[in-house]
Amino acid sequence: PFDDVAQQYASVRSPLVDAWKALDPLAFPCVHTSLALSGESDHLEETHSPLRELFTVFALPETKESPGADVVVLKAPLFSLETLGDMRALGPRYAMRVAKLWEALQYTPDHIVLIGYSLGVIPALDFVYASQAQEGAAPISHLISLSGILYGSAVADEALGYSSASTSIYREWVREVWSLHETLEPLEAQSSVGKKLATLARNQAAWSRFLADFARVSVTRSGELGQLGDLGKKLLSEMDQGKVLRGLGFTGSLLTEHGQWIRAYNRNIRRWRLFLEQALSAFDQLSTRGRQQWFESHEPLPSSLRFISVSAVMPSEVLDEPSRSRLTQAFNPRMLDFLFIRENLRMHQTLTKVQAMDAWVGIGESRYDPKVTCLLAQAWCAAEFPHEWWGVLNTDHWGIAIAKALPQKGVILHPFPRAVFLRAAAAALSQDSKEGEASAAP
């Protein structure tokens, strides 16, 4: 996310951007968690990547409408599991990684504004606690929860069976995926060729059955999925023609590099299982139960931090007129910026009858509410940090993060422009700072 914004402002210079461009591409490696496995064990492998692979750094231009600002985006490397698994472990790791970035660039910011998008609000919150424990860490003045899942997601509850919606499409998908997880068998190196071929055949059948069931569920429930239902129909059609089976790569020559092929095959099965386990672990932390457990295990945020919530909704469910939004009071984007949406997610909201929702999390779950938090965790009842809701971005949940929407009728729509949000946020923060200085003046 935001790589397209970085390209848009690639020519904008600042001391931080200049230092970033001068950094050795291979310098200052940092630990990250990879999907690769260690030996024959089933835990994740920690590898090292240079800072240039772990961050995107660019600057917003200074204009009459908004001030300039440096933007540092934390990136998960390819095949990384850093966006899955235990979200609580990421905050401290990211805090250390950012501290290493400042050290490498010989740069110390006056203050940091953290932005956590979707599930990223969890490591963003933990980042705050980890930074407090770091000596000499740059102060964090604001934390912006951008469509963050603060109090849980109804979709996650449905998928994991925590809600009464036991027939949810998401629940059916999870069942199909976990069934495949339990069914796939590794090859036994010492077994006969006949047994190996039998295991291959069973795995092939399980994978084919999974694809067929997944596709049929998608088609049967296509009213909830829009274009994803069309994808299921296409998958079924290609399976009927044998195209999918030929491309699966499960069958191969056992006579060529026999031992190496078996090890690679088994490692792929283990990767698949591990990926599912880590994905479901992250999913569980997005449930209502998972979010309550987080609040119960953490002390309130420091009073020096200002917590800001920004939500997203379907355009048909916008709660505030654009002129009334906290963001657009400071920055006036084009009306066209508010009009983009993907049809399948709008259809999902219409059929599930969930109001004021961005297709993943509702306004009530993404907007910080001290009363709700107090009900979840008593320690937070006396929290004194300032908080504010800035309003909504008129796009769905994924429109915030994905550069281009799915094509509809031959046209690719662009979701809500991230550059507009970043500049609007910078303008709002600058306005707040000026108002604070004015109120503090004698």
Summary of the structure (lengths in Angstrom):
residues: 442
radius of gyration: 24.0
end to end distance: 43.8
largest distance: 88.0
contacts: 1367
relative contact order: 0.12
helix: 51%
strand: 14%
